[in-house]
Amino acid sequence: MTQIENAWGAGPGERYEALAAPFRPIFAEIAAQATARDLGRDLPYEAIRRLKEAGFGAVRLPVEAGGKGASLPQFFNLLIELSAADSNVTQALRAHFGFTEDILNTKDAARRALWVARIARGETAGSAWSEIGAGAALDRFSTTVAEKDGRLVLNGEKYYTTGSLFADWIDVGASDVAGEGIAVAVRREAAGVAVIDDWDGFGQTLTASGTTIFRDVVVEPGDIVIDDERFKYSAAFYQFVHLATLAGIGRAIAADVAKAVAERRRTYTHAAAARPSEDPQVLQVVGRIRAAAYAAGAITLQAANGLQRAFEAHFVDDAEAEEKANAIAELEAAQAQTVVSDLILEAATLLFDALGASATKKSAGLDRHWRNARTLASHNPRIYKHRIIGDFAVNGTPPPYQWRIGASAG
């Protein structure tokens, strides 16, 4: 069925249904095993392999380069559909899509050609940027690239290295010998790289968002990029992946609660009908959940148009217009983040009001929706967003972007 037939609204652009159709059978396969994977902590290797083989990792590449030519709103709508199947899979691919976006924005023709060919072949990239512990800082990386025995080598330790366990490459944030920020691409299977599945969060448990260690990993000079040269709307882009993932979780909640109510036979003496599926109060809860999921998707896709404008502004050769478009995209992401997070977190709690205590059984797996949504909503703390939005509205202050997680130098 199309999105329109499912009452989720039309996808972005006339060609969206044709773009999504080949992936939907894979999404259905992923969805069928999502609960079992979560209960058994079974990492989604097979799900990601199927998506890579189908060219999902290349959807943003131009058609002539082996991709699908998806616009950013179309891309995020695909992520909503994938997240409705299993939000862990979307999160595990988040770094890859951010890396791909950087390649699409690069003005280095040789780098673009090299990586477009790799991505078109189905190769993916994980991420290794965040650092924790005493050495973590906002203004520099403790992970470094330096010369040793006539070669450049990478050394350091990263956390929140989401998706790297499933990837072919790892995109690493580091400091060079002068302390300047750089980005380094290394093979996942390179000597000296150790990816450890030690992520112990209560949600998004299958994303392999744990530790990656680099010990004298040989780096090719051509695989080093100055950090400041990376695409400028990156913070907004990564937040939009979270928004699309949350919107997809909303759709999953709506589907699961509707199915559970339709199949439920037990009711209460003070209920409004003999069966839950005929109880107007229960149906009201189901409708409220579905409306929240619809609104979350609509908000995400509307805001994604701002990101598309930022992408297009990059190629106009007008630095002031590009900076303005980037700032607006960041603001739209912030405005959407607070509302979408609230909608889906509430929906993940409301679903239990439509069902009995049996819905809390671990085997039902319904708690995973709240755990996953709560974990995603804890990224990029939303407590700061209203202040930033208000400062722009009142004082015209542009939002901060390209920010990092770390310890303050003070």
N, C-alpha and C positions, 0 to 999 in steps of 0.2 A: 504494500500500500504506500501511496505517496504521503508526504507530510500533510498535504491539504486534507486527504481522506482520513488521516489520523487526528485532524483538528489541531495540529501544531502550527499551522500557517504555512504559506508557501516558502520554499527555500530561496536564498538570494540569487537572483538572476534566472533567466529563462532556461538555462542549461543545467540548473542544479540537479534536477532529478536524474538526468542522464549521467552526471558526474557521480552521484551517490549510488546509483543502481548496482554497479559491479561490486561494491564493498558491502552492501547490506547482507548478503548471505554469510560473509565472514563475520560481520557484527553479530548476526544471529547465532553463529557457532560459538563465538566468544561469550555471549550472554548465557547460553545454555549451561556453561560450566562455571560461571562466575561465583555462584554461592559455594560450590564444592571447592573451588580454588581458595577462596577466602577461609573456609573452615579448615582446610588441610594445609594452609600456607604453602600452596603449590605455585611457584613462580611462573609467570605467563610466557615462558619461552616459545611454546608452540603458537600461541596467539600472535605474538610479535613476528614470528617467522612467517606466518600466513599473510600478515599485512605487508611485510617487506616484499614478499614474492608477488603480491598483487599491485605493487607500485604505490602503496599508500604513503610511504616516506618521501615520495617525489611529487606529491599532488601540487605543490606550489611552483614547481619548475615549469617553464614554458613547454608547450606541447612539442615544439621543434627540438627541444633539448631532452626529450624523453619523459616529460612530466605530464600533468593533467591541466596545467594552466589555471588553477583555481585562484580566484580572488581571495582576499583575506576574509570577507564575510562568508564566502562559500567554504573556505577552509575551516573556519570556526564552527560553522553549522555541521560539517562532517565530524568535528571533534565532539559536538554535543551528541550526535548519534552514536559515536564510539563509546562515549562516557556513559550513555544509557545502558550500554552492554556491559562495560566494566571500566570504572574510572581509574583503576590501577594501570591499565594498559595505556590510557591517554597520558597519565602522569609519567610513565616510564619512557614515553617518546617525546616528552616536552622539550628536553634539551636538544634533541635531534632537530626538531622543527625550528627552534631558535637559531641553531647553527645554520640550518638551511636558509633562514631569512637573512642572516648575515652575509651568506654567499650571494644571495640575490641582490644585495645592496652594495657589494664591493665594487670598487672602481679598478681593482687590479685584475686585468683581463686574464692573465695566466692563472691566477689563483681561482678565479671564477670557473674557467674552463676545466681545471683539474678536478675541482670539487663537484661541479655539476655532473661530470661524467661518473664520478664515484656514487653520488646520490642516485642518479638515474639507474645505476646498476643494482641498487637496493642496499647500498652500504649506509649505515647509520652512525650517529655520533652521540655519545653520552656527555655528561657535564661533570667538571671537577673545579668548582670555583670557591665555594664557601669553606672557611676555616674556623675551627673552634679551639678552645683551650687558651692557655696563657699567651701563646704567640699570635693569636688572631688580632687583627687590627683593621680599622676602616680605611687607612691611608696607604696600605701596602700589603703585599702577600709575603708570608714566610716561606712559601714554596718558591724555589728559585731555579733559574737556568744559568749555568756557569760553564766555563771551559775546563775540561779535565782530559789530560793526555791527548790534547789536540782535537778534542770533540766537544760539542755542546751536550750537556747532560742536565736532566731535570730531577730535582730532589724535593720532597715535601710530602705532606699528608693532608688530605681533604676529607670533608664530611658533606652530607647531603649530595652525594654524587649520583643523583637519580638517573636510572636507566643505563649507567655505564656497564653494568653486568651483562646487559643484553646487546651492547653496541659493538661496532667494528672499530670505532675510533673514540677517543676521549678528548674533549675540548677543555683545556686546563688554563686557569688563570694563574699567572706567576709574576715574579719580579726578575728583571735582568740584573746584570752586575752593577748597574748604576742605580738600581732601586726603582726603575720605571716599570709601569704595568704593561704586561704583554699577555697574549693568548697563544697557547701552544697546542698543536694537535699531535697526538701520539697514538699508535696502534694499541688497541685494547689488549692484544696478545703479545705486545713487545716485552722483551726481557726487562725485569725490574718493576713491572706494573702488577700490583696486587689489588684486586677489587674484592671487598669483604662484605657479605650480606649480613651486616650487624644493625640494620635499621630496626629499632624496637618501639616505634610509635604504635598507638592503638588503632590508628587508621591508615589507609593507603599502605597496607602492610606488604604488598607484593611489588613495590616499585624499586626495590633494591637501592634505597636512598641512604646507604650507609657510608662506610669509609673506603677510600682508595689511597694507596700508598705508592709513591714513586721513588725508586732507589737507583740513581745513576742511569736513568732511561735516556738513551741516545735520541737527540732531537735534530732534525734536519733544519738548517737555516730557513729554507723556504716554507716551513710549517709554523713560523713565528709571525705573529701580527701584533702591531702596536695596539694596546687596549683602546686608546682614544679613537681609533679608526673604525671600530665596530659600529654596527647600525645603531642609530641614535634613538630609535623608539623601542629599544629592547626591553626596558623595564615595563612599558605598557604591554608589549607583545606577550611577555611571560605571564603577566597578570591576566591577560585575556584567555590564555590557556586554562588558568584556574577557573575563570568565569564560565567558560564553555564546559569545563568538567563538572562544575557545580550544577549548571543547567541540565546536563545529562543525568546527573544523579537525581535531580528532580523528576525527570521523565521515568527513571527506573523506579523511584518511589511510587509514582502515580500508577505505573503498570502493575507493580507488585501488590499494592493495596487493593486495586480494582479486582485483580485475579483472586486474592484471598477472600475478599468480601463475597464475590460471586460463588465461590466454592463453599463458603462457611454455612453450616447448618445449625449450630448451637446459637441460642439467643437467651434473653432474660425475661422474667415475668413482667418487668416494668418496661420492656422495649415497646417501640411504636409499631412493630409488625412481627409476623410469625417467623420471618426469615430476615437476616441482615441485608440481603440484596433488595429487599422491599421496604426497608426501614428508612424513612425520610431523613432522620437525624444522622444515620450512618452514611447515607448517600450525600448528605451535605458535607460531611467531613471529606469524603472521597473527592467531591467536586472542588472543595477548597484547596486540597493538595494539588489537583490537576491544574487549577488556575494559577497557583504559585509557580508550578513548573513552566506553564505557558509564558507567564510574565518574565520569568528568569531568562528564558530563551529569547524572547522578544527584546528585552533590554540588552542582552549580550550582543545580539546581531545588529541592533541599531547602533550601539557604541562601536562595533567593529568597523563601521563605515568611516569613523574618525581615524582608525589605524590605516585603512586603505588610503585615505587622503595623505597621511604621513608618508606612506610608502611611495606614492606617486610624486610627492613634493621633493623627494630625494633626487629625482632625475630632471628637475626643472632648472637647475643651476641658479637658484635664488636662495642663498643661505638664510636670509631673514625669514622668508616664507616657510622654509623647511623647519627652522627652529620653532616657529609659531605652530605649525602643524603637529610637530612632535609634542609640544606642550599641551595642545588641545587634546591630543590622543591620550596623554597621561591623565588629564583631568577627567575625560570621559570614562577611562578605566576606573578611576577612583570613585566617581559618582555611581558607576554601576556596581562596583565591588561591595559597597556597604549594603545596598538594597538586595542584591542577588544572594549574598551570604545569609542575610536574615530570612529571606523567603525560603531557602532550601533547608536551613537548620530548623526552622519551624515546621516545615513539611515532614522532615525526618522524625520529629517528635509526634506530630499529629497522627501519623499513620497508625500508631498504637491505639488511638482513641476509636478508630473504626473497627478494631479487632479485639479479641479477648486476650486473657493472660497467656494463652498458648502461643501467641505471636511473639512472646519474649523468649521462647525456647531457643537455645543456641543453634539447634539444627535448622531453624527457620532462616537464619542468616539475615533477618531484617535489621538487626542492630548495625550492620556494616554501613548502611546508608548514613546514619548519623555520625558514626566514627569517621568515615571517609570525608563527609562534608565538614565536620568540625576540624579535622586535620588540615584540609585545604584552606578553610577560612582563617586558620592560624598563621598561614604564610603571609608575608608582606603586611604586617599588622594593620587591620582596618581602623584601629583606634586613632591613627594619625590622619586618616583620609578626610574625615569631616573637617578637621582644622585646616588642612591644605585647600580643600574646596572652598571653605568659608573665606580664607585669606585671599583667594583669587577673586571671589565674588565681591568682597568689600574693598580690597586694596589693590586688586589687579596683579597680585604677586604670582608669578609663574610657579608651577609645581617643581619640586626637585625630581630629577630623573637620573638614571645611571647610578643609583645608590647601591651600597653594598651592606652586607651583614658583617659585623665584627665588633671589636671592643674599641670604645672611644679612646683617642690618644690622651685625653685628659683624665 
